[in-house]
Amino acid sequence: MFTIDKYVVAESLEQAFELNKNRRNVIIGGILWLKMGRKKIGTAIDLSALGLNSIEENDESFKIGCMCTLRDIEIHKGLNVCFNGLLAKSVESIVGVQMRNLATIGGGIYSRFGFSDILTALLALDTYVELYKGGIVTLDKYMDMPLDNDILVRIIIKKDSRKVSYLSHRLSATDFPVLTCAVSNIGAKWTVVYGARPMKAKLSQFELSETPGSKEIDEAISKVVDETSFGTNIRGSKEYRQILADVLSKRNIEEIINGGNYAN
């Protein structure tokens, strides 16, 4: 539960930015996680009148406004075709359609939640965030930046013909993930991302030969898993997550190599 002293529909990004300088003020999106805490909000800042709820596509990239919902992304034909359904697959287990119709991409990415499925998937792509004052920075760099009062305006995903795959493991449908894993490949370069470690998502890169065998894949993934920190919480132990990381990574790699299938 939270209380709001004042509600403002921002007329410009500059107005929203100036209001957001006050620590008691909050930019609201779908308000899904705000209601989970106990917070007294001075001014609730609504960005819904600024035209930031569209997905634009050109020959080079997609630009996703911060007020787009997860459902907007899930059903967008261009995103699904270009990235082989990666983003749709990453959000399909998030509670239900009702929630995905409310949750905004801006709120999720700005908060850098450790359990975020879509953040894991976006890190496996050539993704950038556009900040109102901070300009355009890569998503992996943004992950390490401190929370501040800048406004995340858009998510930008470059088209570079990489192949992608995504898997997550949950104890039950629609629950928070025990571990999320996204893999992408372009040429000899491979990227693997682990989320819900239960820390924020971590990106690692390595190279494989043109037609890697199981031994080469095993050695590469073993090294990545060894160099990644995993923790323990109520959903799983550190050791369990390490096992999952190994299995999910290899399944994703097999799916990419085999054109959409992995061996059980």
C-alpha positions as CSV (number, residue, x, y, z in Angstrom):
1,M,0.0,0.0,0.0
2,F,1.2,3.5,-0.8
3,T,-0.2,7.0,-0.5
4,I,0.1,9.9,-2.9
5,D,-0.1,13.6,-1.9
6,K,-0.2,14.9,-5.5
7,Y,-0.7,13.4,-9.0
8,V,0.8,15.1,-12.1
9,V,0.4,14.1,-15.7
10,A,3.7,15.4,-17.2
11,E,3.4,17.7,-20.2
12,S,7.1,17.3,-21.1
13,L,10.1,15.2,-20.2
14,E,11.8,18.3,-18.8
15,Q,8.9,18.9,-16.4
16,A,9.0,15.2,-15.4
17,F,12.7,15.4,-14.9
18,E,12.5,18.5,-12.7
19,L,9.8,16.9,-10.6
20,N,11.7,13.7,-10.2
21,K,14.7,15.5,-8.6
22,N,12.7,15.4,-5.4
23,R,13.4,12.1,-3.7
24,R,9.8,11.9,-2.4
25,N,8.5,12.0,-5.9
26,V,8.1,8.9,-8.1
27,I,7.6,8.3,-11.8
28,I,4.8,5.7,-12.1
29,G,4.3,3.2,-14.9
30,G,2.0,0.3,-14.2
31,I,2.4,0.8,-10.4
32,L,2.7,-2.9,-10.0
33,W,5.7,-3.0,-7.6
34,L,5.0,0.3,-5.9
35,K,1.8,-1.2,-4.4
36,M,3.9,-4.0,-2.8
37,G,5.7,-1.6,-0.5
38,R,4.8,1.0,2.1
39,K,5.7,4.3,0.7
40,K,4.4,7.9,1.0
41,I,4.8,9.5,-2.4
42,G,5.0,13.3,-2.6
43,T,4.2,13.7,-6.3
44,A,3.3,10.8,-8.6
45,I,4.6,11.6,-12.1
46,D,2.6,10.1,-15.0
47,L,4.4,9.9,-18.4
48,S,1.4,8.6,-20.3
49,A,0.7,11.8,-22.2
50,L,4.2,12.0,-23.8
51,G,3.7,9.5,-26.6
52,L,6.2,7.0,-25.2
53,N,3.9,4.0,-25.7
54,S,4.8,3.0,-29.2
55,I,7.3,0.6,-30.9
56,E,9.1,2.1,-33.9
57,E,10.9,0.0,-36.4
58,N,13.4,1.0,-39.2
59,D,16.0,-0.8,-41.2
60,E,18.6,-0.6,-38.3
61,S,16.7,-1.0,-35.0
62,F,13.6,-1.1,-32.9
63,K,12.8,1.8,-30.6
64,I,10.5,0.8,-27.7
65,G,9.0,3.7,-25.6
66,C,9.3,3.4,-21.9
67,M,5.5,3.3,-21.4
68,C,5.0,0.2,-23.7
69,T,3.7,-2.7,-21.7
70,L,5.2,-6.2,-21.7
71,R,2.1,-7.3,-23.6
72,D,2.8,-4.8,-26.3
73,I,6.2,-6.3,-26.7
74,E,4.9,-9.9,-26.5
75,I,2.5,-9.5,-29.5
76,H,4.6,-7.2,-31.7
77,K,5.0,-9.0,-35.0
78,G,8.2,-7.2,-36.0
79,L,10.0,-8.0,-32.8
80,N,8.9,-11.7,-32.9
81,V,10.0,-12.1,-36.5
82,C,13.4,-10.4,-36.1
83,F,14.4,-12.1,-32.9
84,N,12.7,-15.5,-33.4
85,G,10.1,-14.9,-30.6
86,L,12.8,-14.3,-28.0
87,L,11.1,-11.4,-26.2
88,A,7.7,-13.0,-26.3
89,K,9.1,-16.2,-24.8
90,S,10.8,-14.2,-22.1
91,V,7.6,-12.7,-20.8
92,E,5.0,-15.4,-21.4
93,S,5.4,-16.8,-17.9
94,I,5.1,-13.5,-16.1
95,V,1.9,-14.0,-14.1
96,G,-0.8,-13.5,-16.7
97,V,-2.0,-11.3,-19.6
98,Q,-3.7,-8.9,-17.2
99,M,-0.4,-8.1,-15.5
100,R,1.5,-7.9,-18.7
101,N,-1.0,-5.4,-19.9
102,L,0.0,-3.2,-17.0
103,A,3.7,-3.7,-16.4
104,T,5.8,-1.2,-18.5
105,I,9.2,-2.0,-20.0
106,G,10.5,1.3,-18.7
107,G,9.7,0.5,-15.1
108,G,11.2,-3.0,-15.3
109,I,14.4,-2.0,-17.0
110,Y,14.9,1.1,-14.9
111,S,14.6,-0.9,-11.7
112,R,17.0,-3.6,-13.0
113,F,15.2,-6.3,-11.0
114,G,17.2,-9.5,-10.4
115,F,14.3,-11.7,-11.3
116,S,13.5,-9.9,-14.6
117,D,13.0,-12.4,-17.5
118,I,13.0,-9.7,-20.2
119,L,16.1,-8.0,-18.9
120,T,17.9,-11.3,-19.3
121,A,16.7,-11.6,-22.9
122,L,17.5,-8.0,-23.8
123,L,21.1,-8.3,-22.5
124,A,21.6,-11.1,-25.1
125,L,20.8,-8.7,-27.9
126,D,22.5,-5.5,-29.0
127,T,20.5,-3.4,-26.7
128,Y,20.8,0.3,-25.6
129,V,18.8,2.6,-23.3
130,E,18.1,6.2,-24.1
131,L,18.2,8.4,-21.0
132,Y,16.7,11.9,-21.0
133,K,19.9,13.5,-19.7
134,G,22.4,10.7,-19.9
135,G,22.0,10.0,-23.6
136,I,22.2,6.5,-25.2
137,V,24.2,3.9,-23.3
138,T,24.5,0.1,-23.8
139,L,22.2,-1.9,-21.6
140,D,25.1,-3.8,-20.0
141,K,26.7,-0.5,-19.0
142,Y,23.4,0.8,-17.7
143,M,23.1,-2.3,-15.5
144,D,26.1,-1.1,-13.5
145,M,25.0,2.5,-13.2
146,P,23.6,3.7,-9.9
147,L,19.9,4.5,-9.6
148,D,19.4,8.3,-10.1
149,N,16.6,10.7,-11.1
150,D,17.3,10.5,-14.9
151,I,14.4,9.3,-17.0
152,L,14.6,6.1,-19.1
153,V,12.9,7.2,-22.3
154,R,13.4,4.3,-24.7
155,I,14.9,0.9,-25.2
156,I,16.8,0.5,-28.5
157,I,17.5,-2.9,-30.0
158,K,19.8,-3.0,-33.0
159,K,19.2,-5.5,-35.8
160,D,22.3,-7.5,-36.4
161,S,21.0,-10.9,-37.6
162,R,22.2,-12.7,-34.4
163,K,20.6,-16.0,-33.5
164,V,18.9,-16.2,-30.1
165,S,17.4,-18.6,-27.7
166,Y,15.8,-18.3,-24.2
167,L,14.9,-20.6,-21.4
168,S,13.9,-20.3,-17.8
169,H,13.2,-22.7,-14.9
170,R,10.3,-22.1,-12.4
171,L,9.0,-24.3,-9.6
172,S,5.5,-23.6,-10.8
173,A,3.9,-21.8,-13.7
174,T,3.8,-17.9,-13.4
175,D,6.1,-18.1,-10.3
176,F,9.3,-16.0,-10.1
177,P,12.1,-17.9,-12.0
178,V,14.7,-19.9,-10.2
179,L,17.0,-19.1,-13.1
180,T,16.8,-17.4,-16.5
181,C,19.2,-18.0,-19.4
182,A,19.5,-16.3,-22.7
183,V,22.0,-17.1,-25.4
184,S,22.8,-15.3,-28.6
185,N,25.3,-16.0,-31.4
186,I,26.7,-14.0,-34.3
187,G,29.7,-15.5,-36.2
188,A,32.1,-17.1,-33.7
189,K,31.0,-14.8,-30.9
190,W,28.6,-16.2,-28.3
191,T,26.8,-14.4,-25.4
192,V,25.2,-16.1,-22.4
193,V,23.2,-14.2,-19.8
194,Y,22.0,-15.6,-16.5
195,G,19.3,-13.8,-14.5
196,A,17.5,-14.6,-11.2
197,R,20.9,-15.8,-9.8
198,P,19.1,-14.5,-7.6
199,M,21.1,-11.4,-8.3
200,K,20.8,-9.1,-11.3
201,A,21.5,-10.6,-14.7
202,K,25.1,-11.1,-15.7
203,L,26.4,-11.2,-19.3
204,S,29.4,-13.4,-20.4
205,Q,31.0,-13.8,-23.8
206,F,33.0,-16.6,-25.4
207,E,33.9,-18.0,-28.8
208,L,33.2,-21.3,-30.4
209,S,34.3,-22.8,-33.7
210,E,32.0,-22.8,-36.7
211,T,30.7,-26.4,-35.9
212,P,31.5,-26.9,-32.2
213,G,31.3,-30.4,-30.7
214,S,29.9,-31.3,-27.4
215,K,33.3,-31.3,-25.7
216,E,34.0,-27.8,-26.9
217,I,30.6,-26.6,-25.7
218,D,31.0,-28.3,-22.3
219,E,34.4,-26.7,-21.7
220,A,33.1,-23.2,-22.7
221,I,30.0,-23.4,-20.5
222,S,31.8,-24.9,-17.6
223,K,34.2,-21.9,-17.6
224,V,31.3,-19.4,-17.8
225,V,29.4,-21.1,-15.0
226,D,32.6,-21.2,-12.8
227,E,33.1,-17.5,-13.3
228,T,29.5,-16.5,-12.5
229,S,28.3,-15.9,-9.0
230,F,25.1,-17.7,-7.9
231,G,23.3,-17.4,-4.6
232,T,20.7,-19.2,-2.5
233,N,17.2,-18.2,-1.6
234,I,13.8,-19.9,-1.0
235,R,13.5,-21.0,-4.6
236,G,16.9,-22.8,-4.9
237,S,20.4,-23.2,-3.7
238,K,23.6,-21.9,-5.2
239,E,24.5,-25.5,-6.3
240,Y,21.1,-26.0,-7.9
241,R,21.4,-22.8,-9.9
242,Q,24.9,-23.8,-11.1
243,I,23.4,-27.1,-12.4
244,L,20.5,-25.3,-14.1
245,A,22.9,-22.7,-15.6
246,D,24.9,-25.5,-17.2
247,V,21.8,-27.3,-18.6
248,L,19.9,-24.3,-19.8
249,S,23.0,-22.8,-21.5
250,K,23.7,-26.0,-23.4
251,R,20.0,-26.4,-24.4
252,N,20.0,-22.8,-25.8
253,I,23.2,-23.4,-27.7
254,E,21.9,-26.7,-29.2
255,E,18.7,-24.9,-30.2
256,I,20.6,-22.2,-32.0
257,I,22.9,-24.7,-33.7
258,N,20.1,-27.1,-34.7
259,G,17.8,-24.3,-35.9
260,G,15.2,-24.5,-33.2
261,N,15.5,-27.8,-31.4
262,Y,17.6,-29.1,-28.5
263,A,18.3,-32.7,-27.4
264,N,16.7,-33.7,-24.1
